């Protein structure tokens, strides 16, 4: 029997019909909004440790690690993270 479920904090909902659906959304950082703080709360909350930094201190997501859970969105004080 189909039922609605929520994918963590991700904004989308899916309908289960006996088929396994994997989230294809991933997090991205708007580096113009990011304050590049060394104590980034979004980086600390990420269960997959998917947020890394370039040598220039620019943050980025390691797409292979990002699970698409969306937890980082709620913890970014500058609202620089979104799911695409």
Secondary structure as a PSIPRED ss2 file (coil, helix, strand):
# PSIPRED VFORMAT (PSIPRED V4.0)

   1 X C   1.000  0.000  0.000
   2 X C   1.000  0.000  0.000
   3 X E   0.000  0.000  1.000
   4 X E   0.000  0.000  1.000
   5 X E   0.000  0.000  1.000
   6 X E   0.000  0.000  1.000
   7 X C   1.000  0.000  0.000
   8 X C   1.000  0.000  0.000
   9 X C   1.000  0.000  0.000
  10 X C   1.000  0.000  0.000
  11 X C   1.000  0.000  0.000
  12 X C   1.000  0.000  0.000
  13 X E   0.000  0.000  1.000
  14 X E   0.000  0.000  1.000
  15 X E   0.000  0.000  1.000
  16 X E   0.000  0.000  1.000
  17 X C   1.000  0.000  0.000
  18 X C   1.000  0.000  0.000
  19 X C   1.000  0.000  0.000
  20 X C   1.000  0.000  0.000
  21 X C   1.000  0.000  0.000
  22 X C   1.000  0.000  0.000
  23 X C   1.000  0.000  0.000
  24 X C   1.000  0.000  0.000
  25 X C   1.000  0.000  0.000
  26 X C   1.000  0.000  0.000
  27 X E   0.000  0.000  1.000
  28 X E   0.000  0.000  1.000
  29 X E   0.000  0.000  1.000
  30 X C   1.000  0.000  0.000
  31 X C   1.000  0.000  0.000
  32 X C   1.000  0.000  0.000
  33 X C   1.000  0.000  0.000
  34 X C   1.000  0.000  0.000
  35 X C   1.000  0.000  0.000
  36 X C   1.000  0.000  0.000
  37 X C   1.000  0.000  0.000
  38 X C   1.000  0.000  0.000
  39 X C   1.000  0.000  0.000
  40 X C   1.000  0.000  0.000
  41 X H   0.000  1.000  0.000
  42 X H   0.000  1.000  0.000
  43 X H   0.000  1.000  0.000
  44 X H   0.000  1.000  0.000
  45 X H   0.000  1.000  0.000
  46 X C   1.000  0.000  0.000
  47 X C   1.000  0.000  0.000
  48 X C   1.000  0.000  0.000
  49 X C   1.000  0.000  0.000
  50 X C   1.000  0.000  0.000
  51 X E   0.000  0.000  1.000
  52 X E   0.000  0.000  1.000
  53 X E   0.000  0.000  1.000
  54 X C   1.000  0.000  0.000
  55 X C   1.000  0.000  0.000
  56 X C   1.000  0.000  0.000
  57 X C   1.000  0.000  0.000
  58 X C   1.000  0.000  0.000
  59 X E   0.000  0.000  1.000
  60 X E   0.000  0.000  1.000
  61 X E   0.000  0.000  1.000
  62 X C   1.000  0.000  0.000
  63 X C   1.000  0.000  0.000
  64 X C   1.000  0.000  0.000
  65 X C   1.000  0.000  0.000
  66 X C   1.000  0.000  0.000
  67 X C   1.000  0.000  0.000
  68 X C   1.000  0.000  0.000
  69 X C   1.000  0.000  0.000
  70 X C   1.000  0.000  0.000
  71 X H   0.000  1.000  0.000
  72 X H   0.000  1.000  0.000
  73 X H   0.000  1.000  0.000
  74 X H   0.000  1.000  0.000
  75 X H   0.000  1.000  0.000
  76 X C   1.000  0.000  0.000
  77 X C   1.000  0.000  0.000
  78 X C   1.000  0.000  0.000
  79 X C   1.000  0.000  0.000
  80 X C   1.000  0.000  0.000
  81 X E   0.000  0.000  1.000
  82 X E   0.000  0.000  1.000
  83 X E   0.000  0.000  1.000
  84 X C   1.000  0.000  0.000
